[in-house]
């Protein structure tokens, strides 16, 4: 049994549950995390899901690989045949960036946004 300090109880592991298909609980989403789909970047024909914080973005793997050497290199690494989290047939990739940062990145890829950030002003609007 793990003990931490004199006044604190031992830390417990985060509880996880099985998904609808009976997948291994080690790949399940923790009960305390409620995931939301991005209203702007959830494409029915998307082929991969990026998960940042508690937001999921269903986008196109080819679009990411075309514009990002980081994603291109990541997609070239062979993936395990099973055991990875999947949503609606799409592999879920956990991203450590904030959901807001991923939204801005996707805005620049899909919508050619310039000045997506609220503090940026467009030079031709002055």
N, CA, C and O atoms as a Tinker XYZ file with bonds, in Angstrom:
   504  protein
     1  N      0.840000   -1.175000    0.000000    73     2
     2  CA     0.000000    0.000000    0.000000    64     1     3
     3  C      0.882000    1.232000    0.000000    63     2     4     5
     4  O      1.873000    1.295000    0.727000    81     3
     5  N      0.521000    2.212000   -0.816000    73     3     6
     6  CA     1.317000    3.432000   -0.960000    64     5     7
     7  C      0.951000    4.431000    0.125000    63     6     8     9
     8  O     -0.230000    4.652000    0.394000    81     7
     9  N      1.951000    5.034000    0.747000    73     7    10
    10  CA     1.707000    6.105000    1.702000    64     9    11
    11  C      2.450000    7.326000    1.243000    63    10    12    13
    12  O      3.531000    7.225000    0.664000    81    11
    13  N      1.866000    8.505000    1.503000    73    11    14
    14  CA     2.498000    9.729000    1.031000    64    13    15
    15  C      3.055000   10.533000    2.184000    63    14    16    17
    16  O      4.272000   10.633000    2.335000    81    15
    17  N      2.202000   11.099000    2.991000    73    15    18
    18  CA     2.678000   11.836000    4.156000    64    17    19
    19  C      1.803000   11.463000    5.340000    63    18    20    21
    20  O      0.861000   10.682000    5.200000    81    19
    21  N      2.109000   12.014000    6.495000    73    19    22
    22  CA     1.382000   11.656000    7.707000    64    21    23
    23  C     -0.104000   12.000000    7.627000    63    22    24    25
    24  O     -0.932000   11.263000    8.162000    81    23
    25  N     -0.460000   13.114000    6.963000    73    23    26
    26  CA    -1.845000   13.565000    6.981000    64    25    27
    27  C     -2.618000   13.261000    5.700000    63    26    28    29
    28  O     -3.835000   13.442000    5.673000    81    27
    29  N     -1.963000   12.815000    4.656000    73    27    30
    30  CA    -2.647000   12.589000    3.390000    64    29    31
    31  C     -2.860000   11.103000    3.146000    63    30    32    33
    32  O     -1.968000   10.291000    3.390000    81    31
    33  N     -4.074000   10.744000    2.652000    73    31    34
    34  CA    -4.312000    9.337000    2.319000    64    33    35
    35  C     -3.549000    8.969000    1.054000    63    34    36    37
    36  O     -3.113000    9.858000    0.322000    81    35
    37  N     -3.379000    7.677000    0.781000    73    35    38
    38  CA    -2.675000    7.268000   -0.434000    64    37    39
    39  C     -3.437000    7.725000   -1.675000    63    38    40    41
    40  O     -4.666000    7.786000   -1.667000    81    39
    41  N     -2.707000    8.044000   -2.734000    73    39    42
    42  CA    -3.325000    8.469000   -3.989000    64    41    43
    43  C     -3.930000    7.258000   -4.683000    63    42    44    45
    44  O     -3.360000    6.167000   -4.674000    81    43
    45  N     -5.099000    7.471000   -5.286000    73    43    46
    46  CA    -5.767000    6.402000   -6.011000    64    45    47
    47  C     -5.565000    6.596000   -7.496000    63    46    48    49
    48  O     -5.393000    7.714000   -7.982000    81    47
    49  N     -5.590000    5.466000   -8.214000    73    47    50
    50  CA    -5.509000    5.545000   -9.667000    64    49    51
    51  C     -6.834000    6.055000  -10.209000    63    50    52    53
    52  O     -7.887000    5.810000   -9.619000    81    51
    53  N     -6.785000    6.769000  -11.339000    73    51    54
    54  CA    -7.974000    7.257000  -12.004000    64    53    55
    55  C     -8.776000    6.086000  -12.540000    63    54    56    57
    56  O     -8.224000    5.213000  -13.210000    81    55
    57  N    -10.074000    6.052000  -12.254000    73    55    58
    58  CA   -10.940000    4.965000  -12.688000    64    57    59
    59  C    -11.247000    5.119000  -14.171000    63    58    60    61
    60  O    -11.522000    6.222000  -14.642000    81    59
    61  N    -11.201000    4.018000  -14.900000    73    59    62
    62  CA   -11.549000    4.001000  -16.314000    64    61    63
    63  C    -12.617000    2.955000  -16.539000    63    62    64    65
    64  O    -12.772000    2.022000  -15.750000    81    63
    65  N    -13.359000    3.122000  -17.635000    73    63    66
    66  CA   -14.413000    2.164000  -17.939000    64    65    67
    67  C    -14.218000    1.624000  -19.337000    63    66    68    69
    68  O    -13.447000    2.173000  -20.125000    81    67
    69  N    -14.930000    0.527000  -19.650000    73    67    70
    70  CA   -14.857000   -0.049000  -20.988000    64    69    71
    71  C    -15.734000    0.740000  -21.926000    63    70    72    73
    72  O    -16.759000    1.280000  -21.508000    81    71
    73  N    -15.348000    0.821000  -23.206000    73    71    74
    74  CA   -16.191000    1.496000  -24.183000    64    73    75
    75  C    -17.320000    0.571000  -24.622000    63    74    76    77
    76  O    -17.434000   -0.553000  -24.133000    81    75
    77  N    -18.147000    1.043000  -25.539000    73    75    78
    78  CA   -19.329000    0.293000  -25.969000    64    77    79
    79  C    -18.992000   -1.055000  -26.594000    63    78    80    81
    80  O    -19.846000   -1.942000  -26.624000    81    79
    81  N    -17.783000   -1.232000  -27.089000    73    79    82
    82  CA   -17.430000   -2.449000  -27.807000    64    81    83
    83  C    -16.660000   -3.435000  -26.943000    63    82    84    85
    84  O    -16.149000   -4.437000  -27.443000    81    83
    85  N    -16.576000   -3.151000  -25.640000    73    83    86
    86  CA   -15.900000   -4.072000  -24.744000    64    85    87
    87  C    -14.394000   -4.046000  -24.882000    63    86    88    89
    88  O    -13.739000   -5.048000  -24.597000    81    87
    89  N    -13.825000   -2.934000  -25.309000    73    87    90
    90  CA   -12.379000   -2.828000  -25.481000    64    89    91
    91  C    -11.694000   -2.872000  -24.124000    63    90    92    93
    92  O    -12.321000   -2.669000  -23.085000    81    91
    93  N    -10.429000   -3.136000  -24.156000    73    91    94
    94  CA    -9.610000   -3.181000  -22.956000    64    93    95
    95  C     -9.744000   -1.865000  -22.200000    63    94    96    97
    96  O     -9.670000   -0.800000  -22.813000    81    95
    97  N     -9.939000   -1.910000  -20.898000    73    95    98
    98  CA   -10.134000   -0.712000  -20.082000    64    97    99
    99  C     -8.919000    0.198000  -20.105000    63    98   100   101
   100  O     -9.058000    1.388000  -19.825000    81    99
   101  N     -7.730000   -0.307000  -20.426000    73    99   102
   102  CA    -6.549000    0.546000  -20.465000    64   101   103
   103  C     -6.623000    1.560000  -21.597000    63   102   104   105
   104  O     -5.903000    2.557000  -21.564000    81   103
   105  N     -7.468000    1.339000  -22.595000    73   103   106
   106  CA    -7.631000    2.275000  -23.700000    64   105   107
   107  C     -8.874000    3.133000  -23.563000    63   106   108   109
   108  O     -9.152000    3.958000  -24.433000    81   107
   109  N     -9.616000    2.955000  -22.503000    73   107   110
   110  CA   -10.872000    3.679000  -22.338000    64   109   111
   111  C    -10.615000    5.094000  -21.843000    63   110   112   113
   112  O     -9.543000    5.411000  -21.326000    81   111
   113  N    -11.616000    5.923000  -22.015000    73   111   114
   114  CA   -11.550000    7.310000  -21.566000    64   113   115
   115  C    -11.910000    7.346000  -20.086000    63   114   116   117
   116  O    -12.862000    6.687000  -19.667000    81   115
   117  N    -11.158000    8.112000  -19.284000    73   115   118
   118  CA   -11.485000    8.197000  -17.870000    64   117   119
   119  C    -12.904000    8.730000  -17.676000    63   118   120   121
   120  O    -13.365000    9.577000  -18.441000    81   119
   121  N    -13.597000    8.226000  -16.642000    73   119   122
   122  CA   -14.961000    8.653000  -16.365000    64   121   123
   123  C    -15.055000   10.138000  -16.095000    63   122   124   125
   124  O    -16.062000   10.753000  -16.446000    81   123
   125  N    -14.045000   10.742000  -15.486000    73   123   126
   126  CA   -14.104000   12.136000  -15.093000    64   125   127
   127  C    -13.908000   13.090000  -16.270000    63   126   128   129
   128  O    -14.059000   14.299000  -16.097000    81   127
   129  N    -13.583000   12.595000  -17.442000    73   127   130
   130  CA   -13.347000   13.441000  -18.594000    64   129   131
   131  C    -14.534000   13.376000  -19.541000    63   130   132   133
   132  O    -14.844000   12.320000  -20.092000    81   131
   133  N    -15.193000   14.511000  -19.726000    73   131   134
   134  CA   -16.286000   14.563000  -20.681000    64   133   135
   135  C    -15.745000   15.193000  -21.955000    63   134   136   137
   136  O    -15.362000   16.363000  -21.971000    81   135
   137  N    -15.718000   14.405000  -23.018000    73   135   138
   138  CA   -15.166000   14.869000  -24.284000    64   137   139
   139  C    -16.226000   15.599000  -25.093000    63   138   140   141
   140  O    -17.402000   15.236000  -25.077000    81   139
   141  N    -15.789000   16.631000  -25.798000    73   139   142
   142  CA   -16.684000   17.360000  -26.685000    64   141   143
   143  C    -16.086000   17.364000  -28.088000    63   142   144   145
   144  O    -14.867000   17.351000  -28.258000    81   143
   145  N    -16.949000   17.382000  -29.073000    73   143   146
   146  CA   -16.515000   17.460000  -30.463000    64   145   147
   147  C    -16.442000   18.921000  -30.871000    63   146   148   149
   148  O    -17.325000   19.714000  -30.545000    81   147
   149  N    -15.399000   19.263000  -31.574000    73   147   150
   150  CA   -15.276000   20.629000  -32.071000    64   149   151
   151  C    -16.417000   20.909000  -33.042000    63   150   152   153
   152  O    -16.631000   20.140000  -33.979000    81   151
   153  N    -17.145000   21.988000  -32.832000    73   151   154
   154  CA   -18.220000   22.309000  -33.770000    64   153   155
   155  C    -17.681000   22.782000  -35.123000    63   154   156   157
   156  O    -18.373000   22.672000  -36.136000    81   155
   157  N    -16.472000   23.297000  -35.147000    73   155   158
   158  CA   -15.880000   23.835000  -36.377000    64   157   159
   159  C    -15.066000   22.809000  -37.152000    63   158   160   161
   160  O    -15.009000   22.864000  -38.380000    81   159
   161  N    -14.436000   21.876000  -36.451000    73   159   162
   162  CA   -13.514000   20.937000  -37.102000    64   161   163
   163  C    -13.848000   19.494000  -36.745000    63   162   164   165
   164  O    -13.016000   18.770000  -36.199000    81   163
   165  N    -15.064000   19.088000  -37.057000    73   163   166
   166  CA   -15.501000   17.701000  -36.952000    64   165   167
   167  C    -16.119000   17.368000  -38.301000    63   166   168   169
   168  O    -17.280000   17.687000  -38.561000    81   167
   169  N    -15.327000   16.718000  -39.164000    73   167   170
   170  CA   -15.761000   16.396000  -40.512000    64   169   171
   171  C    -16.195000   14.934000  -40.564000    63   170   172   173
   172  O    -15.459000   14.043000  -40.140000    81   171
   173  N    -17.405000   14.695000  -41.090000    73   171   174
   174  CA   -17.919000   13.326000  -41.183000    64   173   175
   175  C    -16.992000   12.419000  -41.973000    63   174   176   177
   176  O    -16.916000   11.220000  -41.704000    81   175
   177  N    -16.283000   12.985000  -42.952000    73   175   178
   178  CA   -15.366000   12.178000  -43.754000    64   177   179
   179  C    -13.926000   12.254000  -43.250000    63   178   180   181
   180  O    -13.002000   11.811000  -43.932000    81   179
   181  N    -13.738000   12.815000  -42.055000    73   179   182
   182  CA   -12.404000   12.881000  -41.471000    64   181   183
   183  C    -11.851000   11.487000  -41.224000    63   182   184   185
   184  O    -12.612000   10.536000  -41.047000    81   183
   185  N    -10.529000   11.365000  -41.211000    73   183   186
   186  CA    -9.907000   10.046000  -41.096000    64   185   187
   187  C     -9.083000    9.870000  -39.822000    63   186   188   189
   188  O     -8.564000    8.784000  -39.562000    81   187
   189  N     -8.960000   10.945000  -39.021000    73   187   190
   190  CA    -8.192000   10.863000  -37.777000    64   189   191
   191  C     -8.784000   11.845000  -36.783000    63   190   192   193
   192  O     -9.335000   12.876000  -37.169000    81   191
   193  N     -8.670000   11.526000  -35.513000    73   191   194
   194  CA    -9.193000   12.412000  -34.473000    64   193   195
   195  C     -8.038000   12.898000  -33.618000    63   194   196   197
   196  O     -7.294000   12.107000  -33.038000    81   195
   197  N     -7.902000   14.219000  -33.551000    73   195   198
   198  CA    -6.942000   14.835000  -32.651000    64   197   199
   199  C     -7.688000   15.174000  -31.372000    63   198   200   201
   200  O     -8.769000   15.762000  -31.414000    81   199
   201  N     -7.111000   14.806000  -30.235000    73   199   202
   202  CA    -7.736000   15.111000  -28.955000    64   201   203
   203  C     -6.801000   16.000000  -28.154000    63   202   204   205
   204  O     -5.700000   15.598000  -27.780000    81   203
   205  N     -7.265000   17.221000  -27.899000    73   203   206
   206  CA    -6.499000   18.184000  -27.108000    64   205   207
   207  C     -7.371000   18.609000  -25.936000    63   206   208   209
   208  O     -8.510000   19.041000  -26.114000    81   207
   209  N     -6.815000   18.479000  -24.737000    73   207   210
   210  CA    -7.572000   18.709000  -23.520000    64   209   211
   211  C     -8.814000   17.814000  -23.593000    63   210   212   213
   212  O     -8.659000   16.597000  -23.691000    81   211
   213  N    -10.010000   18.342000  -23.550000    73   211   214
   214  CA   -11.205000   17.498000  -23.625000    64   213   215
   215  C    -11.967000   17.717000  -24.931000    63   214   216   217
   216  O    -13.154000   17.404000  -25.015000    81   215
   217  N    -11.292000   18.250000  -25.946000    73   215   218
   218  CA   -11.925000   18.513000  -27.234000    64   217   219
   219  C    -11.357000   17.591000  -28.301000    63   218   220   221
   220  O    -10.144000   17.400000  -28.397000    81   219
   221  N    -12.254000   17.023000  -29.104000    73   219   222
   222  CA   -11.839000   16.175000  -30.212000    64   221   223
   223  C    -12.108000   16.883000  -31.538000    63   222   224   225
   224  O    -13.135000   17.536000  -31.722000    81   223
   225  N    -11.147000   16.730000  -32.458000    73   223   226
   226  CA   -11.226000   17.310000  -33.792000    64   225   227
   227  C    -11.116000   16.160000  -34.791000    63   226   228   229
   228  O    -10.093000   15.477000  -34.831000    81   227
   229  N    -12.151000   15.938000  -35.592000    73   227   230
   230  CA   -12.097000   14.876000  -36.605000    64   229   231
   231  C    -11.731000   15.530000  -37.922000    63   230   232   233
   232  O    -12.541000   16.223000  -38.538000    81   231
   233  N    -10.497000   15.298000  -38.344000    73   231   234
   234  CA    -9.943000   15.971000  -39.510000    64   233   235
   235  C     -9.351000   14.945000  -40.475000    63   234   236   237
   236  O     -9.485000   13.737000  -40.276000    81   235
   237  N     -8.709000   15.436000  -41.499000    73   235   238
   238  CA    -8.174000   14.581000  -42.557000    64   237   239
   239  C     -6.676000   14.381000  -42.378000    63   238   240   241
   240  O     -5.898000   15.335000  -42.350000    81   239
   241  N     -6.303000   13.141000  -42.260000    73   239   242
   242  CA    -4.898000   12.774000  -42.080000    64   241   243
   243  C     -4.031000   13.325000  -43.207000    63   242   244   245
   244  O     -2.927000   13.811000  -42.962000    81   243
   245  N     -4.528000   13.252000  -44.438000    73   243   246
   246  CA    -3.742000   13.729000  -45.582000    64   245   247
   247  C     -3.518000   15.235000  -45.513000    63   246   248   249
   248  O     -2.458000   15.719000  -45.911000    81   247
   249  N     -4.494000   15.978000  -45.017000    73   247   250
   250  CA    -4.353000   17.428000  -44.884000    64   249   251
   251  C     -3.260000   17.764000  -43.865000    63   250   252   253
   252  O     -2.438000   18.651000  -44.096000    81   251
   253  N     -3.257000   17.057000  -42.751000    73   251   254
   254  CA    -2.234000   17.289000  -41.730000    64   253   255
   255  C     -0.844000   16.933000  -42.258000    63   254   256   257
   256  O      0.108000   17.692000  -42.074000    81   255
   257  N     -0.733000   15.783000  -42.910000    73   255   258
   258  CA     0.562000   15.332000  -43.425000    64   257   259
   259  C      1.081000   16.259000  -44.523000    63   258   260   261
   260  O      2.286000   16.486000  -44.631000    81   259
   261  N      0.190000   16.782000  -45.317000    73   259   262
   262  CA     0.599000   17.661000  -46.421000    64   261   263
   263  C      1.211000   18.969000  -45.923000    63   262   264   265
   264  O      2.124000   19.514000  -46.543000    81   263
   265  N      0.698000   19.464000  -44.796000    73   263   266
   266  CA     1.119000   20.781000  -44.313000    64   265   267
   267  C      2.028000   20.736000  -43.093000    63   266   268   269
   268  O      2.480000   21.783000  -42.630000    81   267
   269  N      2.309000   19.548000  -42.561000    73   267   270
   270  CA     3.116000   19.468000  -41.345000    64   269   271
   271  C      4.072000   18.278000  -41.412000    63   270   272   273
   272  O      3.647000   17.127000  -41.511000    81   271
   273  N      5.349000   18.572000  -41.356000    73   271   274
   274  CA     6.329000   17.482000  -41.352000    64   273   275
   275  C      6.238000   16.675000  -40.056000    63   274   276   277
   276  O      6.564000   15.488000  -40.048000    81   275
   277  N      5.806000   17.292000  -38.978000    73   275   278
   278  CA     5.648000   16.571000  -37.714000    64   277   279
   279  C      4.567000   15.502000  -37.860000    63   278   280   281
   280  O      4.783000   14.344000  -37.503000    81   279
   281  N      3.409000   15.889000  -38.385000    73   279   282
   282  CA     2.346000   14.904000  -38.584000    64   281   283
   283  C      2.744000   13.887000  -39.653000    63   282   284   285
   284  O      2.480000   12.695000  -39.497000    81   283
   285  N      3.370000   14.340000  -40.725000    73   283   286
   286  CA     3.789000   13.424000  -41.789000    64   285   287
   287  C      4.702000   12.342000  -41.227000    63   286   288   289
   288  O      4.500000   11.157000  -41.492000    81   287
   289  N      5.703000   12.744000  -40.453000    73   287   290
   290  CA     6.628000   11.777000  -39.851000    64   289   291
   291  C      5.910000   10.852000  -38.868000    63   290   292   293
   292  O      6.196000    9.656000  -38.812000    81   291
   293  N      4.980000   11.410000  -38.098000    73   291   294
   294  CA     4.237000   10.600000  -37.130000    64   293   295
   295  C      3.397000    9.538000  -37.848000    63   294   296   297
   296  O      3.315000    8.399000  -37.389000    81   295
   297  N      2.779000    9.905000  -38.965000    73   295   298
   298  CA     1.930000    8.971000  -39.689000    64   297   299
   299  C      2.735000    7.889000  -40.408000    63   298   300   301
   300  O      2.192000    6.836000  -40.741000    81   299
   301  N      4.013000    8.136000  -40.648000    73   299   302
   302  CA     4.863000    7.136000  -41.302000    64   301   303
   303  C      5.294000    6.025000  -40.350000    63   302   304   305
   304  O      5.727000    4.961000  -40.793000    81   303
   305  N      5.177000    6.265000  -39.051000    73   303   306
   306  CA     5.536000    5.242000  -38.065000    64   305   307
   307  C      4.435000    4.188000  -38.056000    63   306   308   309
   308  O      3.259000    4.526000  -37.919000    81   307
   309  N      4.800000    2.914000  -38.202000    73   307   310
   310  CA     3.776000    1.857000  -38.190000    64   309   311
   311  C      2.980000    1.876000  -36.885000    63   310   312   313
   312  O      3.547000    2.018000  -35.801000    81   311
   313  N      1.662000    1.731000  -37.006000    73   311   314
   314  CA     0.775000    1.729000  -35.848000    64   313   315
   315  C      0.426000    0.298000  -35.472000    63   314   316   317
   316  O      0.342000   -0.567000  -36.344000    81   315
   317  N      0.223000    0.037000  -34.188000    73   315   318
   318  CA    -0.192000   -1.303000  -33.767000    64   317   319
   319  C     -1.515000   -1.682000  -34.430000    63   318   320   321
   320  O     -2.346000   -0.817000  -34.705000    81   319
   321  N     -1.704000   -2.954000  -34.680000    73   319   322
   322  CA    -2.917000   -3.431000  -35.340000    64   321   323
   323  C     -4.148000   -3.280000  -34.456000    63   322   324   325
   324  O     -5.254000   -3.113000  -34.968000    81   323
   325  N     -3.980000   -3.335000  -33.160000    73   323   326
   326  CA    -5.120000   -3.221000  -32.246000    64   325   327
   327  C     -4.660000   -2.606000  -30.940000    63   326   328   329
   328  O     -3.464000   -2.437000  -30.707000    81   327
   329  N     -5.603000   -2.279000  -30.106000    73   327   330
   330  CA    -5.266000   -1.762000  -28.788000    64   329   331
   331  C     -5.202000   -0.252000  -28.708000    63   330   332   333
   332  O     -5.083000    0.294000  -27.611000    81   331
   333  N     -5.277000    0.448000  -29.842000    73   331   334
   334  CA    -5.255000    1.908000  -29.827000    64   333   335
   335  C     -6.687000    2.424000  -29.738000    63   334   336   337
   336  O     -7.604000    1.784000  -30.253000    81   335
   337  N     -6.896000    3.591000  -29.082000    73   335   338
   338  CA    -8.245000    4.131000  -29.000000    64   337   339
   339  C     -8.774000    4.521000  -30.383000    63   338   340   341
   340  O     -8.062000    5.113000  -31.194000    81   339
   341  N    -10.031000    4.175000  -30.629000    73   339   342
   342  CA   -10.666000    4.449000  -31.911000    64   341   343
   343  C    -12.060000    5.022000  -31.652000    63   342   344   345
   344  O    -12.778000    4.536000  -30.778000    81   343
   345  N    -12.435000    6.036000  -32.397000    73   343   346
   346  CA   -13.770000    6.618000  -32.327000    64   345   347
   347  C    -14.329000    6.629000  -33.741000    63   346   348   349
   348  O    -13.719000    7.196000  -34.647000    81   347
   349  N    -15.469000    6.013000  -33.932000    73   347   350
   350  CA   -16.131000    5.940000  -35.243000    64   349   351
   351  C    -15.155000    5.477000  -36.337000    63   350   352   353
   352  O    -15.185000    5.982000  -37.459000    81   351
   353  N    -14.309000    4.528000  -36.000000    73   351   354
   354  CA   -13.365000    3.965000  -36.959000    64   353   355
   355  C    -12.110000    4.789000  -37.178000    63   354   356   357
   356  O    -11.262000    4.410000  -37.987000    81   355
   357  N    -11.971000    5.903000  -36.479000    73   355   358
   358  CA   -10.797000    6.777000  -36.635000    64   357   359
   359  C     -9.871000    6.656000  -35.430000    63   358   360   361
   360  O    -10.320000    6.659000  -34.283000    81   359
   361  N     -8.573000    6.551000  -35.707000    73   359   362
   362  CA    -7.573000    6.528000  -34.645000    64   361   363
   363  C     -7.594000    7.857000  -33.894000    63   362   364   365
   364  O     -7.715000    8.916000  -34.511000    81   363
   365  N     -7.476000    7.810000  -32.583000    73   363   366
   366  CA    -7.437000    9.015000  -31.751000    64   365   367
   367  C     -5.988000    9.303000  -31.391000    63   366   368   369
   368  O     -5.291000    8.449000  -30.843000    81   367
   369  N     -5.540000   10.522000  -31.706000    73   367   370
   370  CA    -4.185000   10.964000  -31.385000    64   369   371
   371  C     -4.290000   12.022000  -30.293000    63   370   372   373
   372  O     -4.915000   13.065000  -30.485000    81   371
   373  N     -3.676000   11.745000  -29.147000    73   371   374
   374  CA    -3.704000   12.693000  -28.036000    64   373   375
   375  C     -2.611000   13.736000  -28.242000    63   374   376   377
   376  O     -1.446000   13.398000  -28.452000    81   375
   377  N     -3.000000   15.005000  -28.179000    73   375   378
   378  CA    -2.102000   16.132000  -28.407000    64   377   379
   379  C     -1.950000   16.887000  -27.094000    63   378   380   381
   380  O     -2.938000   17.121000  -26.397000    81   379
   381  N     -0.723000   17.273000  -26.750000    73   379   382
   382  CA    -0.498000   17.971000  -25.484000    64   381   383
   383  C     -0.763000   19.473000  -25.579000    63   382   384   385
   384  O     -0.793000   20.158000  -24.557000    81   383
   385  N     -0.956000   19.990000  -26.786000    73   383   386
   386  CA    -1.263000   21.409000  -26.944000    64   385   387
   387  C     -2.680000   21.700000  -26.461000    63   386   388   389
   388  O     -3.488000   20.788000  -26.290000    81   387
   389  N     -2.972000   22.981000  -26.243000    73   387   390
   390  CA    -4.314000   23.352000  -25.817000    64   389   391
   391  C     -5.290000   23.186000  -26.982000    63   390   392   393
   392  O     -4.897000   23.230000  -28.148000    81   391
   393  N     -6.546000   22.997000  -26.653000    73   391   394
   394  CA    -7.580000   22.879000  -27.680000    64   393   395
   395  C     -7.654000   24.155000  -28.508000    63   394   396   397
   396  O     -7.882000   24.102000  -29.716000    81   395
   397  N     -7.464000   25.285000  -27.869000    73   395   398
   398  CA    -7.494000   26.578000  -28.583000    64   397   399
   399  C     -6.359000   26.659000  -29.598000    63   398   400   401
   400  O     -6.565000   27.144000  -30.710000    81   399
   401  N     -5.159000   26.192000  -29.236000    73   399   402
   402  CA    -4.030000   26.189000  -30.174000    64   401   403
   403  C     -4.297000   25.274000  -31.362000    63   402   404   405
   404  O     -3.978000   25.627000  -32.498000    81   403
   405  N     -4.874000   24.111000  -31.117000    73   403   406
   406  CA    -5.191000   23.181000  -32.209000    64   405   407
   407  C     -6.252000   23.799000  -33.117000    63   406   408   409
   408  O     -6.177000   23.674000  -34.340000    81   407
   409  N     -7.226000   24.458000  -32.527000    73   407   410
   410  CA    -8.260000   25.128000  -33.328000    64   409   411
   411  C     -7.629000   26.177000  -34.247000    63   410   412   413
   412  O     -8.000000   26.266000  -35.417000    81   411
   413  N     -6.698000   26.959000  -33.744000    73   411   414
   414  CA    -6.033000   27.974000  -34.562000    64   413   415
   415  C     -5.198000   27.328000  -35.674000    63   414   416   417
   416  O     -5.168000   27.822000  -36.801000    81   415
   417  N     -4.526000   26.228000  -35.350000    73   415   418
   418  CA    -3.750000   25.523000  -36.369000    64   417   419
   419  C     -4.669000   25.023000  -37.477000    63   418   420   421
   420  O     -4.371000   25.195000  -38.658000    81   419
   421  N     -5.782000   24.405000  -37.100000    73   419   422
   422  CA    -6.713000   23.871000  -38.095000    64   421   423
   423  C     -7.365000   24.994000  -38.898000    63   422   424   425
   424  O     -7.649000   24.828000  -40.084000    81   423
   425  N     -7.598000   26.109000  -38.268000    73   423   426
   426  CA    -8.138000   27.273000  -38.966000    64   425   427
   427  C     -7.184000   27.704000  -40.075000    63   426   428   429
   428  O     -7.614000   28.018000  -41.185000    81   427
   429  N     -5.904000   27.718000  -39.773000    73   427   430
   430  CA    -4.937000   28.126000  -40.791000    64   429   431
   431  C     -4.828000   27.104000  -41.919000    63   430   432   433
   432  O     -4.567000   27.477000  -43.063000    81   431
   433  N     -5.024000   25.819000  -41.614000    73   431   434
   434  CA    -4.945000   24.788000  -42.649000    64   433   435
   435  C     -6.201000   24.725000  -43.513000    63   434   436   437
   436  O     -6.116000   24.671000  -44.740000    81   435
   437  N     -7.353000   24.731000  -42.872000    73   435   438
   438  CA    -8.607000   24.522000  -43.594000    64   437   439
   439  C     -9.210000   25.814000  -44.139000    63   438   440   441
   440  O     -9.768000   25.827000  -45.236000    81   439
   441  N     -9.099000   26.879000  -43.387000    73   439   442
   442  CA    -9.792000   28.113000  -43.751000    64   441   443
   443  C     -8.858000   29.237000  -44.161000    63   442   444   445
   444  O     -9.297000   30.355000  -44.434000    81   443
   445  N     -7.557000   28.933000  -44.204000    73   443   446
   446  CA    -6.541000   29.925000  -44.557000    64   445   447
   447  C     -6.683000   31.187000  -43.712000    63   446   448   449
   448  O     -6.517000   32.304000  -44.201000    81   447
   449  N     -6.993000   30.984000  -42.432000    73   447   450
   450  CA    -7.153000   32.116000  -41.520000    64   449   451
   451  C     -5.844000   32.854000  -41.358000    63   450   452   453
   452  O     -4.779000   32.257000  -41.196000    81   451
   453  N     -5.950000   34.139000  -41.406000    73   451   454
   454  CA    -4.833000   35.019000  -41.091000    64   453   455
   455  C     -5.342000   35.906000  -39.982000    63   454   456   457
   456  O     -6.427000   36.477000  -40.085000    81   455
   457  N     -4.573000   36.026000  -38.929000    73   455   458
   458  CA    -5.035000   36.830000  -37.810000    64   457   459
   459  C     -6.103000   36.115000  -37.006000    63   458   460   461
   460  O     -7.039000   36.748000  -36.516000    81   459
   461  N     -5.974000   34.785000  -36.861000    73   459   462
   462  CA    -6.962000   34.003000  -36.109000    64   461   463
   463  C     -6.972000   34.384000  -34.632000    63   462   464   465
   464  O     -8.008000   34.323000  -33.970000    81   463
   465  N     -5.823000   34.771000  -34.134000    73   463   466
   466  CA    -5.743000   35.082000  -32.719000    64   465   467
   467  C     -6.381000   36.443000  -32.451000    63   466   468   469
   468  O     -6.185000   37.370000  -33.236000    81   467
   469  N     -7.132000   36.585000  -31.372000    73   467   470
   470  CA    -7.862000   37.822000  -31.097000    64   469   471
   471  C     -6.970000   39.055000  -30.998000    63   470   472   473
   472  O     -7.416000   40.156000  -31.320000    81   471
   473  N     -5.720000   38.896000  -30.558000    73   471   474
   474  CA    -4.850000   40.062000  -30.381000    64   473   475
   475  C     -4.152000   40.485000  -31.671000    63   474   476   477
   476  O     -3.500000   41.528000  -31.702000    81   475
   477  N     -4.277000   39.694000  -32.732000    73   475   478
   478  CA    -3.632000   40.030000  -33.998000    64   477   479
   479  C     -4.555000   40.888000  -34.857000    63   478   480   481
   480  O     -5.760000   40.647000  -34.932000    81   479
   481  N     -3.975000   41.879000  -35.493000    73   479   482
   482  CA    -4.740000   42.706000  -36.432000    64   481   483
   483  C     -4.197000   42.444000  -37.819000    63   482   484   485
   484  O     -2.997000   42.246000  -38.011000    81   483
   485  N     -5.084000   42.447000  -38.764000    73   483   486
   486  CA    -4.691000   42.248000  -40.143000    64   485   487
   487  C     -4.156000   43.558000  -40.700000    63   486   488   489
   488  O     -4.754000   44.612000  -40.483000    81   487
   489  N     -3.048000   43.505000  -41.409000    73   487   490
   490  CA    -2.414000   44.718000  -41.894000    64   489   491
   491  C     -3.284000   45.489000  -42.866000    63   490   492   493
   492  O     -3.169000   46.711000  -42.960000    81   491
   493  N     -4.159000   44.794000  -43.599000    73   491   494
   494  CA    -4.966000   45.512000  -44.593000    64   493   495
   495  C     -6.273000   46.047000  -44.016000    63   494   496   497
   496  O     -7.062000   46.645000  -44.747000    81   495
   497  N     -6.524000   45.845000  -42.712000    73   495   498
   498  CA    -7.752000   46.369000  -42.110000    64   497   499
   499  C     -7.523000   47.677000  -41.379000    63   498   500   501
   500  O     -8.474000   48.261000  -40.859000    81   499
   501  N     -6.287000   48.155000  -41.327000    73   499   502
   502  CA    -6.000000   49.418000  -40.620000    64   501   503
   503  C     -6.521000   50.612000  -41.380000    63   502   504
   504  O     -6.366000   51.747000  -40.930000    81   503
